[in-house]
Amino acid sequence: MTKAYGVTAVVKALIVAYIVTGVLLFGMAFAMYKMGLQERTVDFGVTFIYILATAIGGLVVGKCMKQKKFLWGCLVGALYVLIIFIASFIVTKGFASIANDGISTLLLCLGGGMLGGMIS
């Protein structure tokens, strides 16, 4: 397997993970609008979406890569959360919003990606 193939597989997995994230977050926003969900429920939903999206991304990269699938999934989880952190930094002009839940989000995304890679 070439390096380019690994990069392609990771990019493909990230695209799939972000599509899943977008669709599910849109669905949750709609549910918030229609049902008036509480903040605690929304926080849980966002966390669940992060884990599910990275697990699906890990699954995609694991299907492409034949060895060390859990590490490839972990890489997808790390890049997924890194992109979220960068976007959050750009939007909020600082790390204030990231600092509160950053470590737990990182660990959950790493775990989600690794889980997806392992079950692929």
N, C-alpha and C positions, 0 to 999 in steps of 0.2 A: 504494500500500500504506500502510495506517495503522500508527501506532506500536503500537496494540493487537494488530494481526496479528503484528507482529514479536515482541512479548512472548509471545504465545500460542505461536508457533512455537518460540521458545527454551525455554519451559517444557515443551512437548511433547517436544522433543529431549532435555532433561535427564531427564525421566521415563523415556524409552526407554533412555537411557544408564545410568541407575541400575538399571533392571530387568535390563539385560544384565549389569551389574556384579554384582548380587545373585545371579543364576542361575549365572554363571561362578565367582564366589567360593564359592558353595555346592558346586559341582562340584569345585573344587579342595580344599575342606575334606574332602569325601568321599574324594577321591584320597589326601590326606594320611593320613587315618584308615586306609584300606585298604592303601595301598602304602608308607607311611612315607617320604614324599618328604623329601629333604634341604632344608635352609634355603635354599640357593642356588637350587634349583629352584623353590621357592615364591616367592622374591623375583622371579625372572624371570617366573613366572606372573602375579604381581600386576601387575608392570609391563606385561606384554603385555595383561592385562585392561583396565588403564587406557587404553592406546593404542587397543585395539579398541573399547571402550565410547565413548570420545570420538569416534572415527572414525564410528561408527554414529550418534551424536548429531549430528555435523557433517553426515552424509548426510541425516538427517531434516530438519534446519533448512535445508539447502541445497535440498532438494526443495520446501520451502514458500516460500522466498525466491527470487526470480528474479535479483536483482542482488547483487553482492559476496558470493557464497556462501562464499568462503574466509574472509572477515571474520566472517560469521555463525557459521561453524564454529569459528573461533578464539575467539569470544565464548562459545560453548558449552563449549569446552575450559577456558577461564579460569574460568567459573562452576562447572563440574564440580569443578575442583581447589580452588576457594575453599570450596565446601561441604564437601569432604573435610577441608580444613585447619581449618575452623570446628568440624566434628564431632570431629576429633582433639584440638583445643584443649579442647573441653568435656569429653571423656572423660578425657584425661590431665592436665587442669588446668594446661597449659603448652604451650610450643612445643618442648620438648626432642625429641620424636619427629619433629616436622616439620622441624626445623633440619637434620638429617642429609641427607635426600634431597629437601627441599622445592623447591629450584631445578630439579633434574633432573626431578622429577615435574611441576612446572609447565610446563617446556619440552616434555616428552613429551605432556602433555595438550593443550597449545596446538597442537602439531604434529599430533596425532591428529585433533583437531576441524577443523583447517584442511584436512587431507588429505580427510576425509569431505566437507567442504563443496566442495572442488575436484572431487571425482569424482561429485558428485550431478548 
